[in-house]
Amino acid sequence: MKKSNLPTKVCVACARPFVWRKKWERDWDRVLYCSDACRRGVHPLARRNTKTR
């Protein structure tokens, strides 16, 4: 599969797009965050977006 054809999602914490990774192959439907920092809420954009909710 070409890199340009990989599926993408938008992170629910920071609202930035991210692309499919091999390590997410089995769990792609359950992946919501682009990084561990966003999942934990320590990424600056993640903190900003959670305060406005």
C-alpha positions as CSV (number, residue, x, y, z in Angstrom):
1,M,0.0,0.0,0.0
2,K,1.3,3.4,-0.9
3,K,1.7,6.0,1.9
4,S,-0.6,8.4,0.0
5,N,-3.4,5.8,0.2
6,L,-3.2,5.2,3.9
7,P,-6.5,5.9,5.9
8,T,-6.6,8.9,8.1
9,K,-8.5,10.0,11.2
10,V,-8.8,13.2,13.3
11,C,-7.5,13.0,16.9
12,V,-10.4,13.6,19.3
13,A,-8.1,15.5,21.7
14,C,-6.1,17.9,19.5
15,A,-8.2,17.8,16.3
16,R,-5.2,17.2,14.2
17,P,-5.2,14.5,11.4
18,F,-3.1,11.4,11.7
19,V,-2.5,8.4,9.4
20,W,-2.7,4.7,9.9
21,R,0.3,2.9,11.4
22,K,1.3,-0.7,11.2
23,K,1.1,-1.1,15.0
24,W,-2.5,0.0,14.8
25,E,-3.4,-2.6,12.2
26,R,-5.6,-4.8,14.5
27,D,-7.1,-1.9,16.5
28,W,-7.6,0.8,13.9
29,D,-11.3,1.0,14.5
30,R,-10.7,1.7,18.2
31,V,-7.8,4.3,17.8
32,L,-9.0,7.7,18.8
33,Y,-5.8,9.6,19.7
34,C,-2.8,10.5,17.6
35,S,-0.3,10.0,20.5
36,D,0.1,8.9,24.1
37,A,0.3,12.5,25.1
38,C,-3.1,13.3,23.6
39,R,-4.5,10.1,25.2
40,R,-3.2,11.3,28.6
41,G,-4.3,14.9,28.1
42,V,-0.8,16.3,28.4
43,H,-0.4,17.6,24.9
44,P,-0.8,21.4,24.8
45,L,-3.5,21.2,22.1
46,A,-5.3,18.4,23.9
47,R,-5.4,20.4,27.1
48,R,-6.7,23.5,25.3
49,N,-9.5,21.5,23.5
50,T,-10.6,19.7,26.7
51,K,-11.0,23.0,28.6
52,T,-13.5,24.3,26.0
53,R,-15.7,21.2,26.2
